[in-house]
Amino acid sequence: MNFNYKSILYAQKLDDLQDYYKTSVAFAQALGVTRMTLVAWRDHPQKIKLKNQDKIDLLWCKYIFLPKMNSGSEIVKGVELGDFLFEPAVMDKSIRNIAAGSLEIETGTQELDFNTIVLDNIVPNNFHATSVAEVQNIHHITQEIVQNFQVEINLQQVKDWHKVLMRGLINNAGEFSSKQRVLPNVDTQLTHPDDIVEELENWAKDYANIQHLSEVAKSHYHFEIIHPFSDGNGRIGRLIILAQCLKIGIKPPIINNNNKALYYILLEYTKINPTPLAYFFQACSK
């Protein structure tokens, strides 16, 4: 199945969503814009701003793409690792792509700027110290995980990874949140702070012997609804995916701004069925 929803023209996505919502009023309300804005977008789709493209993509993936996916529950095994760990140039580039993509969907940091910092040791114009630290931290911890992916993924290991990932960014890096976290625009109850340790211990036991991508998908959803940290949960969750994939000898997915809308929609859908997210991971690893 073609997961490249970015290849679909926005004019087509607008038409598809208009058919779904039936009325322009309902469609405009879903996007948080006026009916006249919709008319303008249909006439000049190239003028749709990035933040509105993201809104359209999320709705299109949820209401147009997802219902067309196979709703079966097959086991998805993943793509064999190949020379990922044995060719330094391949591994280094993959590490940068994985780290840059994960950071991009959280902060908007573009891959070009990421590589300028990592490869050239140059800080792009208008970059603050915090943004530089975000780049350096995620690149460093991604390298570390690739080099030591056989370690047991337990509570302490997750905390240690988070401490490096969020070092200098938050004052409780490497520590579980003591406050209730809330996911925006998602109707999911996250684990209460008092239950994080117990729930994460159960998670670590449940997924200690992962064998295929379907289990990676279930593990990722489970971790994200625990949401143990005050910040950086998405990034640390995707780093765990990296370690799990390497453990079972399959290529890790590269998730970035080009596929983030579908990633978010399929992640939420995993509470019903993990197979679509597993196939998505498989497609993003080729």
N, C-alpha and C positions, 0 to 999 in steps of 0.2 A: 504493500500500500504506500502511496506517495504521501509522505509527511511534510512535504515542502509547501506549506500553506502560503508562504511569502510569494510563491510564483503565481498565485491567483491575483488578478487585477482587483484593485479596490472598487472599481465600478461594478464588477461581478459580485464581490462580497456585499456591497450595499444593496444590490438587487436581491441577492439571496436572503439577506436579513429583512428586507422590506416584505418579502413574501412570507417570511416566518412571523413577523410581528403584525402583519395584516394592515395596520394603519400607520401613517407617518407620525402621528402623535405618539403612539406607543413606542415606536422605534426611536424617535427623538428623545423621549424620556429615558429610555434605556441607555442612551449615549450621553445624556446630560447636555443636549444641545437643542437649538430651535429647529422647527420644520424648515425654515428658510436656509439654515446652515446645511441641512441634508440636500436641499435643492442645489445649493452652490457646490457641494461636494460631488454630486452626480455630474454636474457640468464641467467641473475642474478638479478631478480626483487627485491630480498632482499637487494641489494646494493643501491637502489634508496634513496637518501637523503631526509630528511623531507621536505625541501623547494620545492623539485621537486615532491614529493608526493602531496603536496598542489596544485601545478600547474596542475598535472594530474587530481586530484580530481575535481578541478574547471571546467576544460574542459569536463570531463566525465559527471559531473552533468548538465552542460549547454547543451551539444550536444547529450548526450545519454539518461540520466535519464529524464530530463525535457520534451522532446517531447513525452514521453510515459505516462505522467501524464494526468489525466482527465482534459480537458480544460473547463469544465462546471463552473457555477457560483453559486454553492450551498451555503447555509448558514451553517457555521460550528460553532457549539455551544460550544464545549470544554468539558473537563472532570470535573465532579463535584469535588469541593474542598475537600470533605471528612474531615479527621481529621487534615488537615494541620495546622489550627490555634488553635487546642485544645489539641494537644499532643506536649509538649515542645521539646521532643527529635526529633520528626519528623520535627517540624518547624525549629529547630536549624540546623539540617543536611541539610534540603532543602535550607535554607538561605545561608549556606556555599557553597552548590553545585551551586546555581544560581549565587552568587557573584564570585566564583572561575572560573566558566565557562565563564562568561562575560569578566573577566579580562584576562583569558587565550587566548582567540581569538584575543585580542588586543596586548598583551605584551609577550605571551608565558609562563607566570608564571604558573607552574604546580600545580595541586591540592594538591599534597603532601607538597610542599613548602608553599602553601597558608595555609594549616591546621597547619603546624609547627609554623607559625607566630601567627595565630589566637588562636589555642588551647593550644599550649605549650609555647607561648611567647618567642620563640627561633628564632633568625635570621639565616637562612641557610647560608652556606659558599658562598662567592662571591656575596651576596646580598647587593646592595647599599641602602642607606637611601631612595632614591626615590622609589625603588621597594617595600620596606617595607611600605612606605606611601600609595602606590597604593593599596596594600592589605588591610591595616587598613581602609582606606577611603571607599572603596567599600563595605567592610564587614559592617562597621558602618552604612552607608546610606541604605544598603539593610535591615538591622535590623530595622532601623527607619521607612522605608516605610511599612514594614510588620506590624509594631505596629500602624501605623497611616495612613492606606491605604484609609480611607474614606475622606481624605482632598480633596478639589477641586483642580484639576490639571489645574492651570492657569499659566500665564507667571511668576509671582513671585514665585510660588511653584517650577516650573522647575528650575529657577535660584537658588533658595535656595538649592535644591538637588544637582545641579551642583557645588555649592560653597563647599559643604561638600565632594563631590566625588573627586574634583580636588584640594582640599586644599593643599598648599605646593608643588604642581606639576607644576602649571602655574601661572603667575602673574595676570591673569584676570579671576580667578575662579569665577563663578557666574555672569559673565558679557557676553553679546553677543559680537560676533566678529565684529570688525570694518573693517575687510579685507575680500576679496572674498575667499571662500574656494573651493577646487577642490578635487574631489574623484578620486583616481588613477584607471586607467583601466575601468572607467565607463563613458559612454557617457550621462551624466545627468547634466543639468545646475542647480546649487544650487541657492538658494535665494540670491539676492543682499543684502549686509549689510544694505542699507537704507530701505529695505522692510521687514527685519526680524521681527520687532515688529508687524507690521500689519498682516503679514502672520501667525505668531505664535498665534496672537489673534484669527484669523479666525480658525486656527487648533483647538485651545482650545474649541471654540464654536461648531465646527462641531462634535467633539468627546466627548462632555460633558456627553452624555447619551448612552454610548456604551452598547450593549446588548449581543454580541457574539464575537467569535474569528475572524470571517470574518471582523468585524469592527476594532478589535484590529490590524489585519494585515494591513488594509488600513491606520489606524492611524500611525502605525510604519513607513510605507513607506513615508507617507506625512511628518512626523517629520524629517526623515533622509534626505529628499531632501531639507528641510529648512536648516538643519545643522547649527543651530544658534550659536554654540560655536566654538572657535578656536581649541579645542581638547576635547575629551571625549564624542562626540556626539553619538557614538555607545553604549557606556556604559549607558549614561543617557537615551537613547532611550529604551534600554532593561529594565531599572528600571521603566520606564513608563509602559511598558508591564506588569511588575509585579504588579504595583498598579492597572492597569485596570482590570487585571484578578481577583485579589482579590475582587475588587469592585463588580464584577458580579458573584462571587462565583464559579470560575473555577480555576483549577490548572495552575500555570504559567509554561511556557516551560523552560527547562534547555538547554541552547545553549553553546557549548564548542568546543574544537578542533576536537571532534569526528564527529561533524555535521556542522562545520562552512562553508565548501565549498557549501553545499546545501543551507544553510541559506543565504549566499550572493547571490547565483544565483536566489533563489526564491524571495528574497527581491527586486532585480532588476526587476524581472518579474511581480511584483505586480503592476507596472504601467499599465500593460495590464490586469491582472486578479489576485485578492488577494486570491482566493480560494486555490491554491497550498500552499502558505505560511501559510494560516490558518490551513490546514491539517497537515503541518509540525509542527506548534506550538502544535497542538493537540497530535501528535505522541511523541513530546519531553516532554510532561507533564505527560505521563503515568508512 
